Amino acid sequence: MEISDLLNQGRQIWGKQKLTLSQIIVRMGKVFGDICRWERNASKDNKTHTKQELQKEMGNMILSSVRWCDDLGFDPEKCIEEALKAQKKFKK
């Protein structure tokens, strides 16, 4: 699947409305919080702590991030290229 396909599918789901950085941060925090809750592993959350649930949340972060890049006027592929460069540089 191509990045552009992910963006198109995300737009089909959520529409063309663009979120602001503030709105993105709140939504990103929600997904991140779900991942943190999974790791915390409180007894009240045991029923939802499955491999599938964690995969879903990681997928939510990926799919939503592609759309959020576009919301901010960035090319998602360029954002990924920049991240790859930065991570390679950091690793050195």
Secondary structure, DSSP 8 states (H G I E B T S, - for coil): --HHHHHHHHHHHH-S----HHHHHHHHHHHHHHHHHHHHT-GGGGGG-SHHHHHHHHHHHHHHHHHHHHHTT--HHHHHHHHHHHHHHHH-
